[in-house]
Amino acid sequence: MTKIDPYLHAVLLLHGAGKEVSKESILAVIKASGAEADEAKAKILAEAVKGVNFDDLLKQSMMVAAPAAAAPAEAKKEEKKEDEGKKEEQAAEGLASLFG
């Protein structure tokens, strides 16, 4: 499992709760989780996400994730079609052997 940075989680949590994303709020979330908070990381991240439209960003990531999630289902459909084709070939071979 991929480890995701707790500071990014804090930003998403704050955004989802409709709270201001600031150094202080990020530190509060990190500390509330029981982890040690790094003030420098919180400050840099708070500055970096100012003006970011998280709603658009999340919508874009969902649009990218949806086709990726559908790919395995499509692969299974193709595999099933191939299996059906092989069964038909085997049945035809069996019939052909009856008539020599």
N, C-alpha and C positions, 0 to 999 in steps of 0.2 A: 504494500500500500504506500502511495506517495504521501510524504509528509508535507503539509501545507503550513506556511508561515503563520504563526498565531497573530502577528500584527495585521496581516491581511484579513484574517478572520474577524479581528476586532473592528476593522474598518467596515466590513460588510455587515456585521452585527449592528454597529452604530447607525449605518445608513438604513438598514431594514427597520430599526426602531424609530427612525425619524429624528435621531439625535445629531448634534453637531459633531463632525469628525475633526477633533483637535488633538493636540499632543496630550493634554490632560485627560480627555475622554478615552483615548487609546490606552494610556497608562492605567486608568481605572479598570478597564476591561481586562487587561493582561493581569493586573494584580488580583482582580476578583477571581480569576481562573486558578490562582495559587502559584502562578509562575513569577519569576523575577522579571521586572520590566526594565528595559534599557531606554533611558530618556532620549538619547541621541537618535535611536531608531524610530521612536515614536514621533519625534520632532520632524525628522526627514520625511517620514511617510505622510504625516499630516500636511506638510507643505506640498508634497508630490501629488496628492489627490485633490488639492483645491481646484475647483472648477471642473472636475471630472463628472460626467453625467453617467452615474452608475446604472440608471434604468436602461439607457441605450446600450451600455457595455454588457449588461446582463442579457438583454434581448439578443444581441449579436452572438454571445457565447452559446445561448440556447439554440439559435438557428444553426450554428456549426455543430453542436452536439447531436441534434436530432438526426441528420443524415448519417452521422457516424454510428449512432445506435441502431439505425435501420439496416446497416450493411450486413451484420451477421444474419438477420432474418432473411435477407435476399439470398445470401450464400446458402442457407439451409434449403430454400425453395429450389435453387438450381441443383443442389445435391440430390434432392428428392426426385427431380425430373430425370437426372442421370440414372438413379437407381431404377426407376420405372422403365426407362429405356433398356437397361441391361436385362431386366426381367422379361421384357417382351422378346428380346433377342434369344434368351435362353429357351423360352417357350417355343419360338420358331425353330430353333435347332432340334429341340425334342421332337417336334412334329415331323421335321424333315428326316430324322433317324428312323421313324416308323415306316417311311416309304422308301427307304434305302437310297 
